[in-house]
Amino acid sequence: MAVAAVTTKPLDKPLHQPLHQPLTKKPLPAGRPREWYVSHNRRLKAMRLAIALLDTGVYIPSTANNARIRTTAERLGIHPPSDTTCRMVRALIRYGR
């Protein structure tokens, strides 16, 4: 019985490409007031938490209480969010519908 020989070179690229590449982080612009940086970072944190909650099936803001949001933050390795950030997470879930 004849055996087929492999005559092609192995692929240089992996067979499965990720659907998206993570964004490269850029430094924040200098010269803004401190409140701008605080609110900017708060919005980023709220978006990360809202996305994580939506991924776990929390689609209704009333089911995303502060305890659930803080548990999600702990699971993601994020510092516990404040009450203001929890309200922002619920607002993002609400307006994303």
N, C-alpha and C positions, 0 to 999 in steps of 0.2 A: 504494500500500500504506500502510495506517495504522500509525503508530508509537505505542506505549503510553507515556504520560507517567508519571513517578514522582511520586506525590502524597503520599507519606508522608515524615515528617521522619526524619532519620538517628537511629539509636539513640544515647542518651546513654551507655549501658553497653556494654562490650565483649561480643561474642557468646560468648566462651568465658570462663567464670569459673574461677579456680583451685579445685581440690578442697578446699583448706584454706588458711587464712590463717596466716602465721607468728605465733608467740606473741610478745607484747610482753615485753621484758626488764624485770624488776623488780629493784631493788637487794636484795642479800642482807640478812637480818636482822642488826642490830648486836648486839654484846655476847656473841657466841659465842666459844669458845676458838679459837685459830688452827688447831688440828688439825681442827676441824670444817670450816672453809673449805677446807683442803687436801684433805680426803677428799671433800668435796662436788664440788669442781672436778675431782678425779680421776675420780669416778663419771661426771660429765658427759662428760669426754673419752673415757672407756671406752665410753660409750653411743654417742657419735658415731662412734667407730671401728668398733664392732661393727655398727652399721647400715650403714656404708659397706662393710664386708666382706661382710655378707649381701647387699647390693645387687650386689656383684660376683660372687656365687656361691660364697662360702666359707661352707659350712654345717657343716663338721666342725671342731671345735676343734683337732684335731691338724694340720690343714693351715694353721692360722693361727699360723705361727711368728713369733718376734719380728721377723725381717727383713721379713716380709710386712706385719705390722702397722705397722712404722715406715715402710715404703714407702708404705702407704696414708695415713699421717699426713702425709708429705711431699707427696703428691699433693693432699691436702685443704688444705694450708697450715697444719697444726697442728704445734706443736713436737714433736720426737721423744718418744714416751712412754717411761717408765721400765719396768724389768722388772716392777714391781708392777702398773702400768697394763696391760701386756701380759697378765698373768695374769688381770686383771679382764675384759679383752676376751674371752679364751677362756672364762671362766666365764659371761659373758653369752650367748655363742654356745651354750654347752652347755645352759644352763637355758632357753633360748628354744625348744628343740626339743620 
